């Protein structure tokens, strides 16, 4: 990692203002306040690994408030801040939930919503900036896991810390493609870590609802993948196929039926979209996850009572 800003040894009353400027530029706009009277010391180190922005920061006691006003100036509202506490203790508040984060623990905050973070003394953290949709496709709405302390005693927490630590030591050896693959693995590990925490935090009925939401989000993100089926979906959300089937049944649904229903709905939407008129039926079918045009036509007619070509023709006639 490269040093972005350092004010560890300097005895200057400008340290905090300089650190604030870098924090706004590197992380996001926020209201930053000192909560002690000593000399402020701060350090930012950072790297871009594939699509991930990673920052290691050291700083004296501060309070950070993300407010509606600062959010309007925030270009990173579609990201999540995954913070691994390296030393010191912090408190985080968001969505009415408060987390106390100690060394070795992890917390996630949604950068698109107001939050408060405060350290009680010198602190050191590793922050990984993750696209919000990457984790929500795995876990459902970020409200379910923002400001939850993920304990250092979880096996997945240790795995995330070890992987990122190793990754940062050898990052200069990666090609751009390899770095992108490694960043994807990091996000998957973080997702698994959060999922383990959710499984322990929620009552079984609520946890089941969250698992179904995560499964449906994964389906939405992968409708064009013809290999997506119930066993792969269960593996993606980290439960057994039998358990996932039970959860869908509790909601009056079958996994396979849900996947095909969403594929057919997406196909119907594209058939009525003027921007997709240039697509052949075969291309459209493959893009919606069907193995062949014949398979697509058969399922579409069973669902809508007419062939895809007729459906598209009726739509074209209805257009002015």
ZARORO-651601 format. One line per 4 residues: number of its first residue (from 0); for each residue x, y, z of N, C-alpha, C. Coordinates in steps of 0.001 Angstrom, whole numbers, plus 500000, padded with zeros to 6 digits. Example, Ala and Ser with C-alpha at 12.3 -4.5 7.8 and 13.67 -1.06 7.14 Angstrom:
0 = 513190/494310/507800/512300/495500/507800/513200/496700/507800 ~ 512850/497750/507080/513670/498940/507140/512900/500030/507870 $
REM end
This chain:
0 = 500837/498806/500000/500000/500000/500000/500880/501254/500000 ~ 500393/502299/499350/501152/503537/499271/500666/504525/500328 ~ 501588/505311/500859/501218/506345/501818/500565/507502/501076 ~ 499356/507860/501492/498613/508954/500876/498786/510237/501677 $
4 = 498819/510079/502987/498966/511234/503880/499564/510757/505192 ~ 500497/511532/505747/501099/511174/507030/501288/512408/507890 ~ 500751/512335/509097/500976/513372/510099/501045/512666/511450 ~ 502054/511805/511588/502200/511031/512822/503170/511699/513794 $
8 = 504232/512284/513251/505245/512844/514129/505175/514350/514263 ~ 504513/515011/513307/504490/516464/513304/503642/517020/514449 ~ 504141/518046/515108/503413/518704/516190/502755/519959/515636 ~ 501737/519809/514807/501132/520948/514127/499639/520989/514386 $
12 = 499108/522205/514584/497677/522340/514774/496916/522253/513461 ~ 497653/522108/512346/497017/521949/511038/496794/520483/510670 ~ 497325/519584/511484/497234/518160/511159/495799/517705/510901 ~ 494894/518113/511794/493517/517634/511683/492856/518143/510409 $
16 = 493060/519426/510093/492446/519980/508889/492982/519295/507642 ~ 494280/519030/507606/494867/518335/506456/494315/516915/506349 ~ 494204/516254/507482/493673/514883/507503/492217/514879/507038 ~ 491421/515867/507478/490032/515969/507058/489930/516094/505539 $
20 = 490777/516923/504958/490729/517134/503510/490984/515832/502760 ~ 491961/515066/503231/492270/513789/502587/491133/512794/502811 ~ 490574/512779/504020/489466/511863/504323/488273/512125/503410 ~ 487958/513406/503177/486849/513747/502285/487120/513272/500859 $
24 = 488350/513456/500403/488697/513097/499026/488818/511591/498841 ~ 489416/510921/499806/489682/509485/499674/488464/508629/500027 ~ 487753/509020/501080/486651/508200/501559/485309/508784/501116 ~ 484817/509795/501831/483577/510447/501406/483371/511689/502254 $
28 = 482567/512648/501761/482276/513834/502560/481541/513451/503841 ~ 481909/514082/504941/481253/513837/506225/481621/514967/507171 ~ 480841/515095/508236/481194/516041/509290/482182/515352/510221 ~ 483376/515930/510372/484436/515332/511183/484762/516251/512355 $
32 = 484784/515670/513562/485050/516458/514763/486111/515760/515610 ~ 486979/516553/516184/487923/516026/517168/487213/515880/518507 ~ 487584/514878/519287/486976/514711/520609/488032/514631/521709 ~ 489252/515143/521423/490250/515325/522468/491061/516575/522143 $
36 = 491920/516984/523062/492636/518258/522914/494110/518094/522576 ~ 494604/516870/522422/496024/516677/522146/496382/516962/520693 ~ 497649/516736/520367/498095/516875/518975/497443/515769/518147 ~ 496796/516167/517057/496156/515171/516199/497206/514474/515335 $
40 = 497116/513158/515271/498002/512372/514418/497166/511496/513504 ~ 497562/511448/512248/496804/510654/511292/497672/510124/510168 ~ 497233/509006/509601/497959/508370/508502/496951/507694/507587 ~ 497088/507896/506296/496292/507185/505296/497231/506436/504368 $
44 = 496967/505131/504202/497646/504319/503192/496560/503693/502334 ~ 496835/503552/501042/495778/503035/500203/496255/502318/498965 ~ 495322/501559/498376/495586/500875/497115/494266/500601/496418 ~ 494311/500471/495112/493178/500005/494325/493500/498580/493892 $
48 = 492663/497647/494339/492878/496247/493986/491702/495782/493147 ~ 491910/495646/491837/490792/495337/490963/489769/496456/491076 ~ 488530/496105/491391/487472/497108/491519/487306/497603/492955 ~ 488177/497145/493862/488056/497528/495261/489026/498649/495622 $
52 = 488519/499616/496380/489362/500655/496959/489613/500257/498409 ~ 490894/500127/498792/491244/499690/500147/492085/500774/500806 ~ 491710/501154/502025/492400/502213/502751/492707/501748/504166 ~ 493955/501918/504571/494336/501663/505964/494564/503021/506629 $
56 = 493872/503276/507715/493943/504592/508345/494282/504488/509821 ~ 495079/505444/510278/495451/505583/511677/495119/507013/512084 ~ 494436/507188/513219/494051/508554/513585/493723/508646/515068 ~ 493812/509878/515581/493421/510152/516961/491899/510100/517079 $
60 = 491388/510302/518306/489956/510183/518559/489157/511194/517729 ~ 488157/510708/516979/487314/511571/516144/485874/511082/516163 ~ 484989/511973/515747/483579/511641/515527/483270/511952/514067 ~ 482661/511004/513368/482352/511144/511950/480844/511022/511779 $
64 = 480228/512053/511228/478783/512034/511013/478479/512176/509529 ~ 477807/511182/508987/477299/511248/507617/475854/511720/507711 ~ 475595/512927/507228/474288/513571/507390/473587/513721/506040 ~ 472287/514031/506034/471608/514278/504749/472323/515323/503903 $
68 = 472903/516332/504564/473611/517374/503817/474876/516839/503169 ~ 475689/516081/503923/476923/515545/503342/476629/514451/502323 ~ 475514/513734/502507/475166/512686/501546/474883/513261/500163 ~ 474364/514481/500121/474091/515097/498821/475377/515381/498055 $
72 = 476487/515478/498764/477787/515724/498126/478593/514435/497961 ~ 477985/513319/498324/478700/512049/498326/478476/511301/497011 ~ 479555/511102/496263/479463/510373/494987/479558/508869/495188 ~ 479650/508426/496445/479816/506995/496724/478626/506425/497487 $
76 = 477441/506957/497214/476247/506496/497930/475872/505065/497571 ~ 476413/504554/496468/476098/503185/496053/477162/502185/496513 ~ 477922/502546/497558/478945/501645/498084/478692/501353/499559 ~ 479301/500276/500020/479301/499916/501438/480725/500006/501958 $
80 = 480874/500503/503179/482185/500583/503817/482328/499397/504761 ~ 483220/498465/504410/483495/497304/505247/484767/497613/506029 ~ 484653/497757/507336/485782/498179/508161/486225/497055/509081 ~ 487513/496751/509027/488129/495786/509943/488930/496577/510963 $
84 = 488580/496459/512227/489263/497212/513268/490593/496518/513604 ~ 491680/497276/513470/493021/496737/513743/493485/497063/515158 ~ 493140/498250/515657/493442/498615/517040/492487/499708/517481 ~ 492327/499856/518790/491391/500837/519316/489969/500301/519318 $
88 = 489043/501154/519755/487628/500788/519835/486783/501889/519208 ~ 485760/501490/518459/484860/502447/517820/483418/502083/518129 ~ 482532/503073/518022/481099/502819/518025/480537/503309/516690 ~ 479573/502571/516158/478938/502925/514887/477430/502871/515066 $
92 = 476734/503826/514468/475270/503860/514532/474699/504044/513138 ~ 473703/503230/512819/472981/503373/511553/471702/502561/511601 ~ 470638/503093/510995/469336/502413/510944/468844/502032/512337 ~ 469130/502881/513340/468665/502622/514692/469428/501542/515428 $
96 = 470532/501111/514878/471333/500042/515492/472701/500607/515866 ~ 473248/500178/517000/474570/500622/517415/475495/499427/517579 ~ 476707/499571/517076/477714/498500/517177/478940/499033/517894 ~ 479491/498225/518773/480799/498505/519378/481802/497590/518691 $
100 = 482843/498171/518127/483782/497411/517289/485167/497447/517930 ~ 485685/496274/518235/486978/496136/518881/487976/495487/517932 ~ 489264/495448/518304/490272/494883/517398/489910/493480/516917 ~ 490062/493276/515605/489770/491984/514996/488345/491846/514512 $
104 = 487473/492785/514883/486071/492699/514493/485806/493493/513211 ~ 484666/493212/512600/484295/493842/511328/482930/494498/511475 ~ 482745/495626/510792/481438/496266/510736/481237/496817/509327 ~ 479982/496835/508875/479634/497355/507548/478688/498531/507729 $
108 = 478936/499610/506994/478022/500756/506993/477618/501086/505565 ~ 476361/501459/505401/475810/501847/504102/476135/503314/503875 ~ 476906/503604/502829/477309/504985/502589/476207/505840/501978 ~ 475084/505227/501688/473981/505986/501129/472985/506463/502162 $
112 = 473243/506199/503444/472319/506570/504514/473089/507213/505661 ~ 472419/508054/506469/473095/508712/507586/473687/507708/508560 ~ 474825/508068/509144/475480/507206/510115/476359/508054/511023 ~ 476752/507471/512150/477666/508107/513091/478732/507094/513475 $
116 = 479991/507534/513446/481108/506708/513891/481951/507523/514857 ~ 482421/506870/515916/483230/507588/516890/484267/506657/517489 ~ 485484/507164/517623/486552/506418/518296/486829/507088/519632 ~ 487152/506284/520633/487384/506810/521978/488852/507104/522240 $
120 = 489699/506805/521291/491127/507051/521436/491814/506746/520124 ~ 493146/506677/520119/493853/506337/518886/493299/505048/518283 ~ 493144/505032/516969/492500/503906/516297/493197/503607/514982 ~ 493120/502349/514578/493690/501929/513294/492717/500950/512649 $
124 = 492397/501190/511387/491389/500375/510707/491774/500118/509262 ~ 491218/499033/508708/491333/498738/507286/489938/498827/506703 ~ 489751/499706/505720/488431/499908/505124/488437/499424/503674 ~ 487478/498583/503349/487310/498074/501990/486008/498637/501440 $
128 = 486107/499339/500333/484942/499957/499701/484371/498976/498682 ~ 483137/498515/498934/482521/497467/498108/481266/498015/497432 ~ 481082/497792/496131/479825/498199/495488/478635/497586/496225 ~ 477656/498403/496538/476524/497960/497348/475798/496775/496728 $
132 = 475610/496815/495406/474848/495738/494773/475560/494402/494838 ~ 476919/494419/494939/477654/493154/495020/477250/492365/496261 ~ 477152/493046/497406/476784/492345/498634/475277/492167/498769 ~ 474501/493125/498258/473052/492955/498357/472560/491820/497465 $
136 = 473254/491543/496364/472894/490392/495531/473102/489085/496280 ~ 474023/489095/497228/474295/487899/498031/473437/487823/499285 ~ 473152/489002/499888/472613/489021/501242/471269/489715/501395 ~ 470781/490355/500352/469564/491132/500488/469867/492558/500945 $
140 = 468831/493270/501360/468927/494684/501725/470008/494916/502781 ~ 470855/495936/502541/471954/496244/503465/471453/496652/504841 ~ 470209/497059/504953/469662/497410/506268/469728/496242/507239 ~ 469718/495027/506719/469745/493856/507585/471106/493653/508255 $
144 = 472164/494170/507651/473486/493878/508212/474352/495102/508482 ~ 473858/496302/508193/474616/497497/508519/474684/497672/510037 ~ 475859/498123/510531/476072/498388/511960/475841/497163/512833 ~ 476160/495998/512292/476206/494769/513095/477678/494436/513351 $
148 = 478051/494244/514596/479419/493840/514892/479606/492378/514496 ~ 480595/492109/513664/480916/490735/513251/482132/490322/514057 ~ 481954/489390/514971/482953/489067/515979/484260/488513/515443 ~ 485320/488791/516173/486648/488277/515812/486733/486771/515989 $
152 = 485791/486190/516754/485830/484757/517017/485189/483932/515906 ~ 484530/484566/514953/483954/483817/513835/485086/483309/512939 ~ 484964/482072/512481/485986/481514/511591/486091/482328/510304 ~ 484943/482777/509792/484954/483537/508536/485608/484901/508716 $
156 = 485497/485498/509908/486144/486784/510163/487653/486642/510066 ~ 488178/485603/510702/489613/485356/510625/490075/485103/509204 ~ 489246/484411/508434/489597/484126/507045/489656/485412/506223 ~ 488708/486324/506445/488721/487605/505739/489981/488388/506085 $
160 = 490295/488473/507371/491479/489231/507797/492751/488644/507200 ~ 492890/487328/507266/494096/486674/506757/494224/486851/505258 ~ 493095/486689/504535/493134/486815/503074/493541/488232/502672 ~ 492925/489235/503290/493245/490614/502925/494676/490973/503307 $
164 = 495130/490514/504449/496500/490783/504868/497492/490196/503869 ~ 497258/488954/503453/498137/488313/502474/498052/489027/501127 ~ 496847/489378/500748/496610/490051/499471/497387/491363/499384 ~ 497363/492127/500456/498031/493429/500452/499549/493298/500450 $
168 = 500049/492184/500937/501506/491978/500926/502016/491637/499534 ~ 501177/491003/498708/501648/490531/497401/500935/491241/496242 ~ 500196/492309/496539/499367/492955/495509/500154/493403/494293 ~ 501401/493804/494470/502190/494320/493345/502510/493237/492322 $
172 = 502315/491976/492687/502631/490867/491776/501476/490509/490846 ~ 500310/491095/491057/499134/490715/490283/499039/491488/488974 ~ 498615/490792/487930/498196/491467/486702/496830/492091/486966 ~ 496385/493030/486133/495052/493617/486338/493934/492567/486387 $
176 = 494007/491560/485520/492970/490519/485525/493004/489717/486814 ~ 494211/489378/487263/494350/488609/488503/493879/489433/489697 ~ 494181/490732/489695/493740/491602/490783/492217/491657/490849 ~ 491578/491695/489685/490115/491722/489646/489538/490420/490200 $
180 = 490161/489299/489840/489690/488010/490375/489867/487955/491886 ~ 491002/488440/492380/491246/488429/493817/490256/489332/494552 ~ 489920/490467/493947/488956/491363/494594/487586/490686/494680 ~ 487238/489905/493646/485977/489173/493680/485943/488143/494790 $
184 = 487072/487454/494990/487158/486478/496079/487010/487180/497426 ~ 487646/488350/497561/487547/489103/498813/486100/489458/499128 ~ 485354/489910/498118/483947/490267/498335/483142/489031/498725 ~ 483394/487906/498079/482676/486672/498416/482955/486253/499862 $
188 = 484203/486394/500300/484552/486043/501680/483863/486981/502666 ~ 483842/488267/502328/483154/489232/503188/481668/488889/503267 ~ 481085/488521/502122/479681/488122/502115/479419/486914/502994 ~ 480315/485929/502938/480175/484733/503772/480287/485084/505252 $
192 = 481156/486028/505555/481346/486478/506932/480071/487141/507461 ~ 479494/488017/506657/478253/488690/507065/477120/487670/507213 ~ 477064/486712/506286/476012/485695/506347/476107/484884/507632 ~ 477328/484567/508069/477505/483827/509323/476986/484652/510497 $
196 = 477261/485949/510467/476770/486831/511540/475252/486918/511529 ~ 474662/487043/510357/473208/487122/510270/472549/485854/510792 ~ 473164/484715/510489/472596/483441/510926/472545/483349/512443 ~ 473501/483961/513125/473540/483923/514581/472687/485016/515208 $
200 = 472466/486100/514460/471801/487268/515046/470295/487198/515000 ~ 469746/486534/513995/468318/486656/513746/467534/485459/514262 ~ 466321/485706/514759/465424/484599/515076/465204/483763/513817 ~ 464975/482497/513990/464897/481594/512843/463883/482043/511777 $
204 = 462660/482482/512156/461724/482921/511103/462252/484103/510303 ~ 462845/485107/510997/463378/486269/510296/464576/485888/509450 ~ 465432/485014/509998/466596/484571/509216/466141/483877/507943 ~ 465081/483056/508045/464572/482383/506859/464095/483356/505810 $
208 = 463447/484442/506257/462993/485471/505324/464164/486134/504627 ~ 465215/486413/505392/466405/487040/504816/467068/486109/503806 ~ 467125/484811/504109/467721/483850/503178/466943/483837/501870 ~ 465622/483859/501950/464803/483886/500731/465053/485174/499951 $
212 = 465156/486294/500659/465446/487569/499987/466803/487519/499290 ~ 467802/486954/499969/469130/486825/499366/469062/485930/498141 ~ 468302/484832/498247/468190/483908/497117/467534/484603/495928 ~ 466482/485357/496183/465798/486047/495091/466690/487135/494488 $
216 = 467466/487808/495335/468397/488816/494812/469447/488163/493933 ~ 469898/486973/494329/470889/486250/493519/470277/485829/492190 ~ 469035/485398/492218/468344/485030/490973/468272/486237/490042 ~ 467876/487401/490586/467764/488604/489762/469088/488951/489101 $
220 = 470177/488767/489847/471496/489137/489322/472043/488118/488328 ~ 471432/486924/488273/471995/485857/487439/470961/485195/486535 ~ 469898/485931/486179/468853/485349/485336/469384/484880/483988 ~ 470412/485531/483484/470949/485148/482179/471870/483953/482211 $
224 = 472126/483400/483385/473022/482241/483506/472210/480955/483351 ~ 472386/480228/482254/471569/479019/482048/471869/477900/483033 ~ 472994/477998/483755/473337/476952/484726/472716/477191/486094 ~ 472043/478340/486272/471427/478636/487566/470255/477695/487796 $
228 = 470323/476923/488854/469259/475997/489217/469184/475940/490746 ~ 468214/475229/491311/468073/475205/492773/469343/474790/493535 ~ 470061/473723/493132/471277/473383/493883/472324/474498/493861 ~ 472532/475131/492704/473496/476219/492625/473034/477426/493448 $
232 = 471750/477685/493452/471220/478801/494227/471420/478556/495721 ~ 471155/477335/496173/471354/477010/497587/472815/477191/497991 ~ 473728/476743/497117/475150/476900/497409/475544/478373/497465 ~ 474935/479186/496604/475279/480610/496543/474877/481350/497806 $
236 = 473773/480934/498450/473322/481625/499663/473735/480893/500932 ~ 474456/479775/500786/475065/479118/501940/474139/478276/502794 ~ 473110/477679/502182/472253/476750/502914/472097/475480/502094 ~ 471592/474431/502716/471367/473192/501976/470190/473367/501037 $
240 = 470149/472552/499987/469034/472617/499043/467724/472314/499765 ~ 467747/471330/500645/466522/470971/501371/466020/472153/502205 ~ 466937/472845/502885/466534/473985/503715/465970/475112/502848 ~ 466601/475384/501703/466104/476436/500827/464725/476085/500280 $
244 = 464522/474807/499944/463209/474375/499472/462152/474594/500549 ~ 462510/474287/501797/461579/474477/502908/461202/475952/503060 ~ 462200/476813/502954/461953/478247/503122/461066/478796/502014 ~ 461292/478363/500774/460439/478805/499678/459012/478268/499857 $
248 = 458906/477029/500325/457575/476451/500547/456819/477242/501608 ~ 457536/477740/502626/456898/478551/503671/456317/479834/503090 ~ 456875/480269/501968/456368/481465/501283/455413/481088/500148 ~ 455020/479806/500091/454080/479355/499075/454667/479291/497681 $
252 = 455968/479045/497584/456639/479055/496290/457560/477838/496149 ~ 457895/477536/494883/458890/476521/494572/460077/477216/493911 ~ 461274/476767/494231/462471/477447/493729/462494/477466/492208 ~ 462337/476314/491601/462400/476231/490133/461333/477108/489494 $
256 = 460122/477068/490051/459040/477879/489498/459400/479362/489564 ~ 460019/479780/490675/460388/481183/490826/461427/481595/489785 ~ 462432/480748/489584/463483/481072/488614/462896/481191/487213 ~ 462066/480221/486809/461495/480271/485458/460510/481416/485311 $
260 = 459764/481704/486381/458828/482830/486339/459574/484131/486083 ~ 460673/484355/486786/461432/485589/486614/462098/485639/485233 ~ 462555/484501/484722/463137/484485/483373/462084/484842/482328 ~ 460902/484272/482479/459837/484551/481517/459381/486004/481609 $
264 = 459317/486549/482811/458925/487948/482967/459960/488881/482336 ~ 461240/488531/482511/462284/489343/481895/462194/489244/480372 ~ 461923/488036/479848/461802/487860/478406/460622/488663/477861 ~ 459495/488611/478571/458314/489364/478126/458604/490863/478111 $
268 = 459328/491320/479117/459675/492740/479176/460559/493136/477997 ~ 461500/492274/477647/462378/492576/476521/461635/492498/475189 ~ 460670/491597/475098/459889/491500/473862/459061/492764/473618 ~ 458709/493473/474689/457928/494703/474545/458803/495958/474535 $
272 = 460109/495769/474685/461035/496904/474730/461494/497266/473319 ~ 461194/498465/472849/461632/498858/471502/463137/498751/471314 ~ 463877/498928/472392/465330/498839/472285/465837/497433/472050 ~ 464957/496428/472194/465364/495031/471989/464778/494430/470710 $
276 = 464152/495265/469877/463518/494753/468658/464526/494142/467699 ~ 465775/494611/467772/466791/494091/466865/467270/492701/467258 ~ 466948/492253/468468/467410/490946/468938/466558/489831/468328 ~ 467222/488810/467825/466482/487641/467364/465896/486933/468585 $
280 = 464894/486098/468354/464282/485373/469467/465290/484448/470142 ~ 466181/483871/469348/467201/482991/469921/468142/483746/470842 ~ 468613/484905/470392/469516/485725/471202/468817/486181/472476 ~ 467565/486598/472341/466814/487043/473507/466632/485884/474489 $
284 = 466344/484697/473966/466146/483532/474828/467411/483197/475613 ~ 468556/483164/474922/469811/482849/475604/470138/483903/476661 ~ 469831/485164/476350/470106/486239/477291/469259/486181/478548 ~ 468157/485449/478486/467277/485290/479650/467480/483942/480337 $
288 = 468516/483213/479945/468871/481983/480652/468261/480708/480115 ~ 467647/480764/478917/467069/479555/478339/468119/478829/477515 ~ 468088/477494/477586/469114/476697/476911/468927/476679/475403 ~ 467701/476892/474918/467463/476865/473480/466222/477711/473172 $
292 = 466078/478083/471902/464909/478855/471502/463640/478010/471620 ~ 463760/476726/471309/462589/475847/471392/462089/475745/472836 ~ 463030/475601/473767/462674/475532/475187/461997/476826/475623 ~ 462551/477931/475195/461983/479250/475514/460565/479369/474962 $
296 = 460387/479012/473693/459071/479154/473057/458016/478300/473759 ~ 458404/477099/474123/457452/476197/474788/457008/476753/476143 ~ 457975/477179/476952/457641/477720/478274/456871/479040/478156 ~ 457258/479853/477194/456590/481150/477031/455121/480952/476644 $
300 = 454858/480035/475739/453478/479789/475314/452655/479211/476454 ~ 453261/478332/477268/452552/477784/478433/452163/478894/479402 ~ 453030/479894/479518/452803/480974/480480/451854/482045/479947 ~ 452064/482466/478693/451337/483621/478156/450286/483269/477110 $
304 = 450204/481987/476749/449157/481564/475823/449428/481879/474373 ~ 450615/482311/474042/450983/482586/472657/452493/482468/472508 ~ 452950/482297/471277/454377/482190/471011/455046/483552/471212 ~ 456336/483562/471495/457053/484840/471671/456924/485753/470457 $
308 = 456953/485166/469262/456847/485989/468051/455488/486688/467967 ~ 454419/485973/468368/453090/486587/468374/453019/487705/469409 ~ 453612/487451/470578/453622/488437/471663/454322/489722/471211 ~ 455451/489550/470553/456188/490721/470058/455391/491433/468965 $
312 = 454751/490670/468087/453989/491260/466977/452825/492096/467504 ~ 452117/491588/468528/450998/492325/469103/451488/493632/469729 ~ 452641/493582/470347/453208/494784/470946/453564/495807/469874 ~ 454168/495323/468786/454538/496224/467690/453305/496893/467099 $
316 = 452194/496133/466988/450977/496697/466425/450368/497760/467352 ~ 450569/497555/468643/450003/498506/469615/450762/499809/469660 ~ 452002/499806/469197/452805/501044/469203/452278/502021/468177 ~ 452255/503311/468504/451768/504302/467527/452738/504436/466371 $
REM end
